[in-house]
């Protein structure tokens, strides 16, 4: 797998292999894109909260992506638990954020919270993501079946 550069991200958007809506050029990084919070939230110490990304993501079958918490939030004690974004995924991403720090952390609507890093697969995937979170909108709680 190869990490896409800013130039390659723009090329993949132009050729329709991926999409980020709304796209903001100032969020584009040398090796990724800063996704922003769709909501304002306060995370108290030792508390976790879910938020959605402002952006809707669409990946083609040649790409996958991984999320990384912004370092400024990590320095305040915020950690995140994120799943891989599979080839063929479409929708907003729900993020699980936990405050392991001593002080409440306020995240403003539209604030960058995670960097998404896109990877080109060695071969085109034969199967597209078709899980329970396809076409997600807003915060989506767990759809795991309870026993």
N, C-alpha and C positions, 0 to 999 in steps of 0.2 A: 504494500500500500504506500502511496505517495501523498504527502500533505499538499493541499493546493495553496498556491500563493495568491495574493490579492489579484494579480493579473489573471490567473487561471479561474478564480471565483467569478470575476466579471465575464470571462469567456463562456463559462458554463451557464451563467444566467442568460447571456445573449443567445446561446444555441439551444436553450430550453431544457438542458440537462438538470438544472436546479432553479429554484426561485425563492426569493425572500421578499415578503410583502408585509408592511411597507419597507422599502429599501432606503437606507440613508447612507450616503457615501462616507460621512464622517464616522460611521460605525465599522467601516472596512479596515482591517488590520493587515499587516504584511503576510500573516498566515492564518487568518480567520476573520470572524465577524462578531461584533459585540451585540448580543441580543438584549433587549430591554424589557423591563417589567411592565406588564399590562395594568398592574394595580399598585396603589400605594399600600404599604404594609409596615407594621411595627412588629419586630420579633424580639420578645423579651428574653432575658438570659434563660438558658436551658429549655427553650421553647422551639418547636418547629412550626413552619407554616408552608403552605403551598401557594405558589403564584404561577401565573401563565406568562409566557413571553408575549410581548406586543406583536411580534412578527409571526406570520404563518410561514412554515418551511415546506418546500417540496423538493424531494430528492429523486433523481432518476436511478436506474438500475446499475449505474457505474460508480455510484458514490455512497459513502456512509459518513457519519459524523459523530464526534464526541464533544461533550460539554465540559468546560472548566470554569470554576468560580473566578470572578474577578479578584485580583490580588488585594485590592483595597478592602473588599468585604472580608476576605480571609484574614487580613490583619486586624479586623475588628472582632474576629471570632466566629464568623459565619462560615459554615461548611455546607456542602451540597451533596446530595446523593442523586446521581443522574444515570439514566440508561443510555445505551448507544442509540443513535438514530439510524434505523435500518434503511437500505435501499428501497425506494418506492414509498417512503413515508410521506404523508401530507397532513398538515395541521399545525396548530399552535402546540407548543411544548409546555407541559406542566412540570414545574421545578419544585423539589423538596429542599427547603433551606432550614438549617438548624443553627441557632445562636449558642455557641459554646463559650461565649465571652461573658464578661461581668456586667456589661451595660446593654440596654435596649438598643437595637439597630433599626433605624428608619430607612426604608427604601422608597424612594419617590416613584410615582408613575412615570414611565419613560426613561428611568435611570438604567444604564447598562449594568447587567448583573452577572451574565455568563458570556464566555467566548465560545462560539461554536467553531470547531476545527474540522474541515472537510478533508476526507481521504478518498483518493481514487482507488478503486478495487483493481486487482491484477487482471480479472476477467469480469465481464458483465454478469450480474447475478441472474440466475435462472428463475428465481422466485421473488416477487415483490412483497413488501410488508403488507400484511392483511389482518393485523391484530386488532384488538379491542379499542385501541386508541387512534385508529386511522380516522382522519378528518376531524380531529379534536378541535373544539372551540372553547376558549376560556379555561378555567381550572377544572380539571377532570380528576375526581377522586378514584381510588383503586377500584378496578372492576374484577379483581381476583375473587373467585367464588369462595364463599365462607363455608366451612364444614360444620 
